[in-house]
């Protein structure tokens, strides 16, 4: 019987602290090969401090343990920037029998005013001491945002472009972050997923999983099977979204994935989505005749989740 494939674990130190040009090239090759084969990979020595990861999980525990009525005061349904709290059961994909069991809290770039169609604006924060939530959450956001920017540069180099192209793509990048709690399996309905099978819609996703709480599965087309992804401390999971697959002409893959909490404990995770500027066009091909922008591609996928009308979206989405 053939050995079951698994997602590679890539050491980024050769790129982030290179001893030679060859060490950087080796990391670029490893990352891009994984994106072509799986659309997913794992990384270590990534520059996100372990202490920041641990403090983030403590903060998520503090927030998600608040009473439901307190969390609902921050409902993302009442926020034009889709910031705030999403209760369990609010997300149902076409084709799924049941809504997701997860609950979430969203933040993004903290801009002072709301700008249509809602990609930029202020965050909302729970009534918790800053040191117990806002400060550690924002610290982790900064570390993972810088990491995602670095990974975009690696993807550009993997297709023969310069990482310097990223500067024109990311003056004010759209970078939402979703903090997630999955309830224990025994509290969910039969055949209910934590998150149903889907692809991510945009750029690069950086996922932090609570150590020892497994649940993520990635669809592998080559073996037509779901691959379980371990939840290992200080190892992050990276994947490409639909926008990257589209703009790379399919050379980088956007793979379906899902979450099934297989334990009798809650499971916490945090996903950051780094997309680029609202008006930015294809960085892999500056001469792409489509002139699609990040904003317009995001609107096509998520227009129903914002409060403004489609006409406003398309006019202000770059």
C-alpha positions as YAML, in Angstrom:
chain: A
units: angstrom
residues:
- id: 1
  name: UNK
  ca: [0.00, 0.00, 0.00]
- id: 2
  name: UNK
  ca: [1.33, 3.43, -0.96]
- id: 3
  name: UNK
  ca: [2.30, 5.73, 1.89]
- id: 4
  name: UNK
  ca: [-0.36, 8.35, 2.62]
- id: 5
  name: UNK
  ca: [0.89, 11.84, 1.63]
- id: 6
  name: UNK
  ca: [1.21, 14.62, 4.19]
- id: 7
  name: UNK
  ca: [1.72, 18.35, 3.98]
- id: 8
  name: UNK
  ca: [5.40, 19.33, 4.01]
- id: 9
  name: UNK
  ca: [6.90, 21.28, 6.91]
- id: 10
  name: UNK
  ca: [9.18, 24.01, 5.56]
- id: 11
  name: UNK
  ca: [11.84, 25.76, 7.63]
- id: 12
  name: UNK
  ca: [11.71, 29.46, 6.69]
- id: 13
  name: UNK
  ca: [14.97, 30.38, 8.43]
- id: 14
  name: UNK
  ca: [16.93, 29.87, 5.22]
- id: 15
  name: UNK
  ca: [14.88, 32.65, 3.62]
- id: 16
  name: UNK
  ca: [14.36, 35.00, 6.55]
- id: 17
  name: UNK
  ca: [17.96, 34.72, 7.82]
- id: 18
  name: UNK
  ca: [19.84, 33.46, 4.76]
- id: 19
  name: UNK
  ca: [23.44, 32.34, 4.87]
- id: 20
  name: UNK
  ca: [23.60, 32.36, 1.09]
- id: 21
  name: UNK
  ca: [21.54, 33.07, -2.02]
- id: 22
  name: UNK
  ca: [21.17, 29.32, -2.42]
- id: 23
  name: UNK
  ca: [19.47, 28.97, 0.98]
- id: 24
  name: UNK
  ca: [16.83, 31.52, -0.04]
- id: 25
  name: UNK
  ca: [16.30, 29.84, -3.39]
- id: 26
  name: UNK
  ca: [15.85, 26.49, -1.68]
- id: 27
  name: UNK
  ca: [13.02, 27.85, 0.49]
- id: 28
  name: UNK
  ca: [11.36, 29.50, -2.51]
- id: 29
  name: UNK
  ca: [11.47, 26.18, -4.37]
- id: 30
  name: UNK
  ca: [10.03, 24.25, -1.42]
- id: 31
  name: UNK
  ca: [7.18, 26.72, -0.87]
- id: 32
  name: UNK
  ca: [6.24, 26.92, -4.53]
- id: 33
  name: UNK
  ca: [6.40, 23.15, -5.04]
- id: 34
  name: UNK
  ca: [4.00, 22.72, -2.09]
- id: 35
  name: UNK
  ca: [1.64, 25.35, -3.52]
- id: 36
  name: UNK
  ca: [1.60, 23.56, -6.86]
- id: 37
  name: UNK
  ca: [1.08, 20.11, -5.33]
- id: 38
  name: UNK
  ca: [-1.23, 20.75, -2.38]
- id: 39
  name: UNK
  ca: [-2.05, 24.47, -2.17]
- id: 40
  name: UNK
  ca: [-1.12, 24.03, 1.52]
- id: 41
  name: UNK
  ca: [2.06, 23.65, 3.54]
- id: 42
  name: UNK
  ca: [3.30, 23.98, 7.12]
- id: 43
  name: UNK
  ca: [6.09, 26.27, 8.32]
- id: 44
  name: UNK
  ca: [8.48, 26.53, 11.25]
- id: 45
  name: UNK
  ca: [11.10, 29.16, 12.16]
- id: 46
  name: UNK
  ca: [8.64, 31.71, 10.77]
- id: 47
  name: UNK
  ca: [9.34, 34.69, 13.02]
- id: 48
  name: UNK
  ca: [6.05, 34.74, 14.97]
- id: 49
  name: UNK
  ca: [7.10, 34.52, 18.65]
- id: 50
  name: UNK
  ca: [5.80, 31.50, 20.53]
- id: 51
  name: UNK
  ca: [4.84, 33.71, 23.46]
- id: 52
  name: UNK
  ca: [2.65, 35.84, 21.17]
- id: 53
  name: UNK
  ca: [0.90, 32.67, 19.99]
- id: 54
  name: UNK
  ca: [0.26, 31.49, 23.54]
- id: 55
  name: UNK
  ca: [-1.04, 34.89, 24.68]
- id: 56
  name: UNK
  ca: [-3.40, 34.97, 21.69]
- id: 57
  name: UNK
  ca: [-4.98, 31.68, 22.75]
- id: 58
  name: UNK
  ca: [-5.40, 32.99, 26.30]
- id: 59
  name: UNK
  ca: [-7.16, 36.04, 24.85]
- id: 60
  name: UNK
  ca: [-9.48, 33.90, 22.72]
- id: 61
  name: UNK
  ca: [-10.38, 31.84, 25.76]
- id: 62
  name: UNK
  ca: [-11.28, 35.01, 27.64]
- id: 63
  name: UNK
  ca: [-13.49, 36.32, 24.83]
- id: 64
  name: UNK
  ca: [-15.33, 33.15, 23.87]
- id: 65
  name: UNK
  ca: [-16.12, 32.41, 27.54]
- id: 66
  name: UNK
  ca: [-18.14, 35.65, 27.78]
- id: 67
  name: UNK
  ca: [-21.95, 35.32, 27.98]
- id: 68
  name: UNK
  ca: [-23.61, 34.99, 24.57]
- id: 69
  name: UNK
  ca: [-25.58, 38.22, 24.99]
- id: 70
  name: UNK
  ca: [-22.34, 40.12, 25.63]
- id: 71
  name: UNK
  ca: [-20.75, 38.71, 22.47]
- id: 72
  name: UNK
  ca: [-23.85, 39.43, 20.39]
- id: 73
  name: UNK
  ca: [-23.57, 43.13, 21.25]
- id: 74
  name: UNK
  ca: [-20.56, 43.04, 18.89]
- id: 75
  name: UNK
  ca: [-22.36, 41.16, 16.10]
- id: 76
  name: UNK
  ca: [-20.62, 41.49, 12.74]
- id: 77
  name: UNK
  ca: [-24.07, 41.60, 11.11]
- id: 78
  name: UNK
  ca: [-24.45, 45.13, 12.51]
- id: 79
  name: UNK
  ca: [-21.03, 46.26, 11.27]
- id: 80
  name: UNK
  ca: [-20.50, 47.54, 7.68]
- id: 81
  name: UNK
  ca: [-16.87, 46.39, 7.84]
- id: 82
  name: UNK
  ca: [-17.79, 42.86, 8.92]
- id: 83
  name: UNK
  ca: [-15.86, 43.28, 12.18]
- id: 84
  name: UNK
  ca: [-16.99, 41.67, 15.40]
- id: 85
  name: UNK
  ca: [-18.71, 38.49, 16.50]
- id: 86
  name: UNK
  ca: [-20.22, 35.70, 14.41]
- id: 87
  name: UNK
  ca: [-22.34, 33.29, 16.45]
- id: 88
  name: UNK
  ca: [-22.46, 29.55, 15.87]
- id: 89
  name: UNK
  ca: [-24.89, 28.60, 13.11]
- id: 90
  name: UNK
  ca: [-24.62, 31.87, 11.14]
- id: 91
  name: UNK
  ca: [-22.60, 30.44, 8.26]
- id: 92
  name: UNK
  ca: [-24.21, 28.00, 5.80]
- id: 93
  name: UNK
  ca: [-22.62, 27.20, 2.43]
- id: 94
  name: UNK
  ca: [-24.56, 26.14, -0.62]
- id: 95
  name: UNK
  ca: [-24.73, 22.35, -0.61]
- id: 96
  name: UNK
  ca: [-24.16, 21.95, 3.15]
- id: 97
  name: UNK
  ca: [-26.96, 20.29, 5.09]
- id: 98
  name: UNK
  ca: [-26.20, 22.17, 8.30]
- id: 99
  name: UNK
  ca: [-24.57, 25.50, 9.21]
- id: 100
  name: UNK
  ca: [-21.06, 25.64, 10.66]
- id: 101
  name: UNK
  ca: [-20.75, 24.90, 14.36]
- id: 102
  name: UNK
  ca: [-17.96, 27.46, 14.83]
- id: 103
  name: UNK
  ca: [-18.19, 30.90, 16.41]
- id: 104
  name: UNK
  ca: [-15.77, 33.66, 15.39]
- id: 105
  name: UNK
  ca: [-14.48, 37.14, 16.09]
- id: 106
  name: UNK
  ca: [-13.16, 39.32, 13.24]
- id: 107
  name: UNK
  ca: [-10.73, 42.22, 13.15]
- id: 108
  name: UNK
  ca: [-8.72, 43.89, 10.38]
- id: 109
  name: UNK
  ca: [-6.67, 46.99, 9.64]
- id: 110
  name: UNK
  ca: [-7.66, 49.55, 12.25]
- id: 111
  name: UNK
  ca: [-8.57, 52.60, 10.15]
- id: 112
  name: UNK
  ca: [-10.31, 55.58, 11.78]
- id: 113
  name: UNK
  ca: [-13.26, 55.86, 9.38]
- id: 114
  name: UNK
  ca: [-15.39, 53.47, 7.34]
- id: 115
  name: UNK
  ca: [-14.66, 53.59, 3.63]
- id: 116
  name: UNK
  ca: [-17.16, 52.03, 1.19]
- id: 117
  name: UNK
  ca: [-17.60, 49.22, 0.46]
- id: 118
  name: UNK
  ca: [-16.43, 48.26, 3.96]
- id: 119
  name: UNK
  ca: [-12.92, 46.90, 3.44]
- id: 120
  name: UNK
  ca: [-11.42, 49.67, 5.57]
- id: 121
  name: UNK
  ca: [-12.68, 50.92, 8.93]
- id: 122
  name: UNK
  ca: [-12.30, 50.71, 12.72]
- id: 123
  name: UNK
  ca: [-12.30, 47.51, 14.71]
- id: 124
  name: UNK
  ca: [-14.69, 46.76, 17.54]
- id: 125
  name: UNK
  ca: [-13.41, 45.31, 20.79]
- id: 126
  name: UNK
  ca: [-15.04, 43.44, 23.69]
- id: 127
  name: UNK
  ca: [-15.34, 44.91, 27.15]
- id: 128
  name: UNK
  ca: [-12.22, 43.19, 28.44]
- id: 129
  name: UNK
  ca: [-9.03, 44.75, 29.85]
- id: 130
  name: UNK
  ca: [-6.69, 45.67, 27.01]
- id: 131
  name: UNK
  ca: [-3.92, 43.47, 28.41]
- id: 132
  name: UNK
  ca: [-6.26, 40.45, 28.32]
- id: 133
  name: UNK
  ca: [-7.51, 40.86, 24.77]
- id: 134
  name: UNK
  ca: [-6.80, 43.84, 22.55]
- id: 135
  name: UNK
  ca: [-3.05, 44.12, 23.22]
- id: 136
  name: UNK
  ca: [-2.14, 40.43, 22.69]
- id: 137
  name: UNK
  ca: [-4.51, 40.11, 19.72]
- id: 138
  name: UNK
  ca: [-3.02, 43.18, 18.06]
- id: 139
  name: UNK
  ca: [0.53, 42.01, 18.77]
- id: 140
  name: UNK
  ca: [-0.13, 38.67, 17.07]
- id: 141
  name: UNK
  ca: [-1.85, 40.45, 14.17]
- id: 142
  name: UNK
  ca: [1.28, 42.50, 13.53]
- id: 143
  name: UNK
  ca: [3.59, 39.47, 13.54]
- id: 144
  name: UNK
  ca: [1.41, 37.36, 11.26]
- id: 145
  name: UNK
  ca: [0.76, 40.27, 8.87]
- id: 146
  name: UNK
  ca: [4.49, 40.69, 8.32]
- id: 147
  name: UNK
  ca: [4.87, 36.94, 7.79]
- id: 148
  name: UNK
  ca: [2.09, 36.87, 5.18]
- id: 149
  name: UNK
  ca: [3.74, 39.75, 3.33]
- id: 150
  name: UNK
  ca: [6.98, 37.76, 3.23]
- id: 151
  name: UNK
  ca: [5.16, 34.70, 1.87]
- id: 152
  name: UNK
  ca: [3.60, 36.75, -0.93]
- id: 153
  name: UNK
  ca: [7.11, 37.80, -1.93]
- id: 154
  name: UNK
  ca: [8.17, 34.15, -2.04]
- id: 155
  name: UNK
  ca: [5.26, 33.28, -4.32]
- id: 156
  name: UNK
  ca: [6.22, 36.11, -6.67]
- id: 157
  name: UNK
  ca: [9.80, 34.90, -6.85]
- id: 158
  name: UNK
  ca: [8.62, 31.35, -7.50]
- id: 159
  name: UNK
  ca: [7.05, 32.50, -10.77]
- id: 160
  name: UNK
  ca: [10.12, 34.45, -11.86]
- id: 161
  name: UNK
  ca: [9.12, 37.90, -10.60]
- id: 162
  name: UNK
  ca: [10.83, 40.16, -8.09]
- id: 163
  name: UNK
  ca: [9.54, 40.41, -4.53]
- id: 164
  name: UNK
  ca: [9.86, 44.18, -5.02]
- id: 165
  name: UNK
  ca: [6.62, 44.08, -7.04]
- id: 166
  name: UNK
  ca: [4.84, 43.61, -3.73]
- id: 167
  name: UNK
  ca: [5.36, 47.25, -2.72]
- id: 168
  name: UNK
  ca: [2.99, 48.46, -5.44]
- id: 169
  name: UNK
  ca: [0.49, 45.74, -4.46]
- id: 170
  name: UNK
  ca: [0.38, 46.48, -0.76]
- id: 171
  name: UNK
  ca: [0.24, 50.16, 0.20]
- id: 172
  name: UNK
  ca: [-2.94, 49.51, 2.24]
- id: 173
  name: UNK
  ca: [-3.54, 45.78, 2.04]
- id: 174
  name: UNK
  ca: [-6.85, 44.23, 3.06]
- id: 175
  name: UNK
  ca: [-5.90, 41.91, 5.93]
- id: 176
  name: UNK
  ca: [-8.82, 40.49, 7.93]
- id: 177
  name: UNK
  ca: [-8.17, 38.12, 10.81]
- id: 178
  name: UNK
  ca: [-10.69, 35.56, 12.05]
- id: 179
  name: UNK
  ca: [-10.40, 34.07, 15.54]
- id: 180
  name: UNK
  ca: [-12.37, 30.84, 15.86]
- id: 181
  name: UNK
  ca: [-13.80, 28.55, 18.53]
- id: 182
  name: UNK
  ca: [-15.09, 25.08, 17.67]
- id: 183
  name: UNK
  ca: [-17.33, 23.47, 20.29]
- id: 184
  name: UNK
  ca: [-16.72, 19.94, 21.57]
- id: 185
  name: UNK
  ca: [-17.93, 17.28, 19.15]
- id: 186
  name: UNK
  ca: [-20.60, 16.00, 21.55]
- id: 187
  name: UNK
  ca: [-22.37, 19.39, 21.51]
- id: 188
  name: UNK
  ca: [-22.77, 19.51, 17.71]
- id: 189
  name: UNK
  ca: [-25.44, 17.91, 15.54]
- id: 190
  name: UNK
  ca: [-24.81, 14.66, 13.64]
- id: 191
  name: UNK
  ca: [-22.98, 15.39, 10.35]
- id: 192
  name: UNK
  ca: [-22.33, 19.02, 11.37]
- id: 193
  name: UNK
  ca: [-18.89, 20.39, 10.51]
- id: 194
  name: UNK
  ca: [-16.92, 22.95, 12.47]
- id: 195
  name: UNK
  ca: [-16.43, 24.55, 9.05]
- id: 196
  name: UNK
  ca: [-17.79, 22.87, 5.94]
- id: 197
  name: UNK
  ca: [-15.64, 22.16, 2.89]
- id: 198
  name: UNK
  ca: [-14.62, 25.34, 1.07]
- id: 199
  name: UNK
  ca: [-11.74, 27.17, -0.59]
- id: 200
  name: UNK
  ca: [-10.42, 30.47, 0.72]
- id: 201
  name: UNK
  ca: [-11.41, 33.28, -1.59]
- id: 202
  name: UNK
  ca: [-8.46, 35.62, -1.68]
- id: 203
  name: UNK
  ca: [-4.70, 35.73, -1.22]
- id: 204
  name: UNK
  ca: [-2.60, 33.91, 1.37]
- id: 205
  name: UNK
  ca: [-3.98, 32.45, 4.62]
- id: 206
  name: UNK
  ca: [-1.85, 32.09, 7.77]
- id: 207
  name: UNK
  ca: [-3.44, 29.66, 10.23]
- id: 208
  name: UNK
  ca: [-2.50, 29.16, 13.86]
- id: 209
  name: UNK
  ca: [-4.00, 26.04, 15.49]
- id: 210
  name: UNK
  ca: [-4.31, 25.30, 19.19]
- id: 211
  name: UNK
  ca: [-1.63, 22.67, 19.84]
- id: 212
  name: UNK
  ca: [-2.95, 19.13, 20.16]
- id: 213
  name: UNK
  ca: [-6.47, 20.05, 19.01]
- id: 214
  name: UNK
  ca: [-6.63, 18.59, 15.52]
- id: 215
  name: UNK
  ca: [-9.49, 19.00, 13.09]
- id: 216
  name: UNK
  ca: [-8.24, 20.56, 9.84]
- id: 217
  name: UNK
  ca: [-8.48, 18.36, 6.75]
- id: 218
  name: UNK
  ca: [-7.26, 19.24, 3.24]
- id: 219
  name: UNK
  ca: [-8.60, 17.65, 0.04]
- id: 220
  name: UNK
  ca: [-5.86, 16.02, -2.00]
- id: 221
  name: UNK
  ca: [-6.89, 15.65, -5.64]
- id: 222
  name: UNK
  ca: [-4.03, 13.29, -6.46]
- id: 223
  name: UNK
  ca: [-5.23, 10.64, -4.00]
- id: 224
  name: UNK
  ca: [-8.90, 11.78, -3.86]
- id: 225
  name: UNK
  ca: [-8.76, 11.77, -0.07]
- id: 226
  name: UNK
  ca: [-8.85, 14.11, 2.90]
- id: 227
  name: UNK
  ca: [-5.46, 14.69, 4.55]
- id: 228
  name: UNK
  ca: [-5.47, 15.35, 8.29]
- id: 229
  name: UNK
  ca: [-3.23, 18.24, 9.33]
- id: 230
  name: UNK
  ca: [-1.58, 17.97, 12.76]
- id: 231
  name: UNK
  ca: [-1.92, 20.81, 15.24]
- id: 232
  name: UNK
  ca: [1.67, 21.27, 16.41]
- id: 233
  name: UNK
  ca: [2.92, 24.04, 18.65]
- id: 234
  name: UNK
  ca: [4.86, 26.78, 16.83]
- id: 235
  name: UNK
  ca: [4.05, 25.31, 13.41]
- id: 236
  name: UNK
  ca: [1.77, 27.45, 11.23]
- id: 237
  name: UNK
  ca: [-0.33, 26.27, 8.29]
- id: 238
  name: UNK
  ca: [-0.29, 28.30, 5.06]
- id: 239
  name: UNK
  ca: [-2.56, 28.05, 2.03]
- id: 240
  name: UNK
  ca: [-3.37, 29.87, -1.20]
- id: 241
  name: UNK
  ca: [-6.82, 31.27, -1.96]
- id: 242
  name: UNK
  ca: [-8.85, 31.47, -5.16]
- id: 243
  name: UNK
  ca: [-7.36, 34.82, -6.15]
- id: 244
  name: UNK
  ca: [-3.83, 33.41, -6.09]
- id: 245
  name: UNK
  ca: [-4.90, 30.40, -8.15]
- id: 246
  name: UNK
  ca: [-6.67, 32.61, -10.67]
- id: 247
  name: UNK
  ca: [-3.87, 35.15, -11.02]
- id: 248
  name: UNK
  ca: [-1.12, 32.52, -11.18]
- id: 249
  name: UNK
  ca: [-3.07, 30.81, -13.99]
- id: 250
  name: UNK
  ca: [-3.48, 27.72, -11.86]
- id: 251
  name: UNK
  ca: [0.21, 27.23, -11.14]
- id: 252
  name: UNK
  ca: [-0.56, 27.72, -7.44]
- id: 253
  name: UNK
  ca: [-3.52, 25.72, -6.15]
- id: 254
  name: UNK
  ca: [-6.47, 26.78, -3.98]
- id: 255
  name: UNK
  ca: [-7.50, 23.58, -2.22]
- id: 256
  name: UNK
  ca: [-10.73, 22.67, -0.47]
- id: 257
  name: UNK
  ca: [-10.49, 22.17, 3.25]
- id: 258
  name: UNK
  ca: [-12.77, 21.64, 6.23]
- id: 259
  name: UNK
  ca: [-12.67, 21.35, 10.01]
- id: 260
  name: UNK
  ca: [-14.12, 18.55, 12.13]
- id: 261
  name: UNK
  ca: [-13.38, 18.90, 15.84]
- id: 262
  name: UNK
  ca: [-12.67, 15.29, 16.71]
- id: 263
  name: UNK
  ca: [-12.22, 15.79, 20.45]
- id: 264
  name: UNK
  ca: [-14.43, 16.36, 23.45]
- id: 265
  name: UNK
  ca: [-12.70, 19.69, 24.11]
- id: 266
  name: UNK
  ca: [-13.18, 23.05, 22.48]
- id: 267
  name: UNK
  ca: [-10.73, 23.88, 19.70]
- id: 268
  name: UNK
  ca: [-9.31, 27.36, 19.06]
- id: 269
  name: UNK
  ca: [-7.61, 28.67, 15.94]
- id: 270
  name: UNK
  ca: [-6.81, 31.94, 14.20]
- id: 271
  name: UNK
  ca: [-6.74, 32.58, 10.46]
- id: 272
  name: UNK
  ca: [-5.31, 35.71, 8.83]
- id: 273
  name: UNK
  ca: [-6.14, 36.45, 5.18]
- id: 274
  name: UNK
  ca: [-3.67, 38.72, 3.35]
- id: 275
  name: UNK
  ca: [-5.19, 39.96, 0.09]
- id: 276
  name: UNK
  ca: [-3.45, 43.15, -1.10]
- id: 277
  name: UNK
  ca: [-4.74, 46.67, -1.82]
- id: 278
  name: UNK
  ca: [-8.38, 47.12, -2.80]
- id: 279
  name: UNK
  ca: [-7.41, 48.59, -6.18]
- id: 280
  name: UNK
  ca: [-4.38, 46.37, -6.85]
- id: 281
  name: UNK
  ca: [-4.23, 44.21, -9.97]
- id: 282
  name: UNK
  ca: [-2.47, 40.90, -10.70]
- id: 283
  name: UNK
  ca: [1.09, 41.10, -9.30]
- id: 284
  name: UNK
  ca: [2.08, 37.85, -11.04]
- id: 285
  name: UNK
  ca: [1.32, 39.46, -14.40]
- id: 286
  name: UNK
  ca: [1.37, 43.29, -14.45]
- id: 287
  name: UNK
  ca: [0.17, 43.15, -18.06]
- id: 288
  name: UNK
  ca: [-2.89, 41.03, -17.31]
- id: 289
  name: UNK
  ca: [-5.56, 42.41, -19.70]
- id: 290
  name: UNK
  ca: [-8.46, 41.59, -17.37]
- id: 291
  name: UNK
  ca: [-7.69, 44.56, -15.06]
- id: 292
  name: UNK
  ca: [-9.40, 42.70, -12.22]
- id: 293
  name: UNK
  ca: [-8.68, 44.22, -8.82]
- id: 294
  name: UNK
  ca: [-8.47, 42.67, -5.39]
- id: 295
  name: UNK
  ca: [-11.58, 44.59, -4.36]
- id: 296
  name: UNK
  ca: [-13.70, 43.47, -7.31]
- id: 297
  name: UNK
  ca: [-12.74, 39.82, -6.87]
- id: 298
  name: UNK
  ca: [-13.60, 39.96, -3.17]
- id: 299
  name: UNK
  ca: [-16.93, 41.60, -3.90]
- id: 300
  name: UNK
  ca: [-17.88, 38.86, -6.36]
- id: 301
  name: UNK
  ca: [-17.43, 36.29, -3.60]
- id: 302
  name: UNK
  ca: [-18.73, 38.14, -0.56]
- id: 303
  name: UNK
  ca: [-21.06, 40.94, -1.62]
- id: 304
  name: UNK
  ca: [-23.94, 39.48, 0.40]
- id: 305
  name: UNK
  ca: [-21.95, 39.65, 3.64]
- id: 306
  name: UNK
  ca: [-21.61, 43.44, 3.59]
- id: 307
  name: UNK
  ca: [-24.31, 45.99, 4.24]
- id: 308
  name: UNK
  ca: [-24.00, 48.14, 1.10]
- id: 309
  name: UNK
  ca: [-25.78, 47.64, -2.19]
- id: 310
  name: UNK
  ca: [-23.99, 45.97, -5.10]
- id: 311
  name: UNK
  ca: [-23.89, 49.25, -7.05]
- id: 312
  name: UNK
  ca: [-21.95, 50.90, -4.23]
- id: 313
  name: UNK
  ca: [-19.63, 47.93, -3.94]
- id: 314
  name: UNK
  ca: [-18.65, 47.81, -7.57]
- id: 315
  name: UNK
  ca: [-18.14, 51.57, -7.74]
- id: 316
  name: UNK
  ca: [-15.81, 51.62, -4.75]
- id: 317
  name: UNK
  ca: [-14.07, 48.26, -5.01]
- id: 318
  name: UNK
  ca: [-11.18, 49.47, -7.15]
...
